[in-house]
Amino acid sequence: MKRYVIEREIPGASELDEEELAKIAVESNAAVASLQVSYRWITSYVAGDKLYCIHEAEDADAIREHARRGGFPADVVSVVANEFGPHTAELADQR
């Protein structure tokens, strides 16, 4: 499976409370279960008027179908080309 970053424009997203986020999670989980393909929701971040979601799927079509079934936008769907973080600097130290 490939890892994707999904950008969802939701006005007022940063003002959603725990109950509202839980409702979105229930809808997302139901959409995942209904797909009947390999699919995994990793996590989501709320920032301003956007949700940034990390999902794993075989292709971007599955991501878009998940969004359609869940009733939420998938404004930008980008496959993750690579990951890095502070630990990546250790590779440079070894050279």
C-alpha positions in Angstrom: 0.0 0.0 0.0 1.0 3.6 -0.6 0.8 6.3 2.0 -1.2 9.4 1.2 -1.6 12.9 2.7 -5.2 14.2 2.1 -6.0 17.9 2.5 -9.6 18.6 3.4 -11.0 22.1 3.4 -13.6 22.3 6.2 -14.4 25.9 7.3 -14.2 26.2 11.1 -12.3 22.9 11.4 -10.1 24.2 14.3 -13.3 24.9 16.3 -14.6 21.3 16.1 -15.0 19.9 19.6 -14.2 16.3 20.7 -17.7 15.1 20.1 -17.8 16.5 16.5 -14.4 14.9 15.8 -15.6 11.6 17.2 -18.6 11.8 14.8 -16.2 12.3 11.9 -14.1 9.4 13.1 -17.2 7.1 13.2 -18.1 8.1 9.7 -14.6 7.6 8.5 -14.3 4.2 10.1 -17.6 3.1 8.5 -16.4 4.3 5.1 -13.2 2.3 5.5 -15.1 -0.8 6.5 -17.4 -0.4 3.5 -14.6 -0.3 0.9 -13.7 -3.9 1.1 -10.2 -3.2 -0.1 -6.9 -2.8 1.8 -7.2 0.6 3.5 -5.8 2.1 6.7 -6.5 5.5 8.3 -3.3 6.4 10.2 -4.1 9.8 11.8 -5.5 13.3 11.1 -4.4 16.7 12.1 -6.6 19.8 12.4 -5.0 23.2 11.4 -7.1 26.3 10.7 -9.8 25.5 8.3 -8.2 22.2 7.1 -7.8 18.6 8.1 -4.6 16.9 7.0 -5.1 13.1 7.0 -2.6 10.3 6.6 -4.1 7.2 5.0 -2.7 4.1 3.4 -4.4 2.6 0.3 -3.5 0.9 -3.0 -4.3 4.0 -5.1 -5.8 7.5 -5.0 -9.1 6.3 -6.3 -9.6 4.4 -3.0 -8.9 7.6 -1.1 -11.4 9.5 -3.1 -14.0 6.7 -2.7 -13.5 6.8 1.0 -14.1 10.5 1.1 -17.3 10.1 -1.1 -18.7 7.4 1.1 -17.8 9.4 4.3 -19.3 12.6 3.0 -16.3 14.7 3.4 -14.0 16.5 0.9 -10.6 15.2 -0.4 -9.5 18.5 -2.0 -5.8 17.4 -2.5 -4.7 13.8 -2.5 -0.9 13.4 -2.6 1.1 10.2 -2.5 4.0 10.4 0.1 7.3 10.0 -1.8 9.4 9.7 1.3 9.5 10.3 5.0 12.3 11.9 7.2 12.8 13.4 10.6 15.4 14.2 13.1 16.6 10.6 13.1 17.5 11.0 9.4 20.5 13.2 10.4 22.1 10.1 11.9 22.7 8.8 8.3 24.7 11.9 7.5 26.8 11.5 10.7 27.7 8.0 9.6 29.3 9.2 6.4 
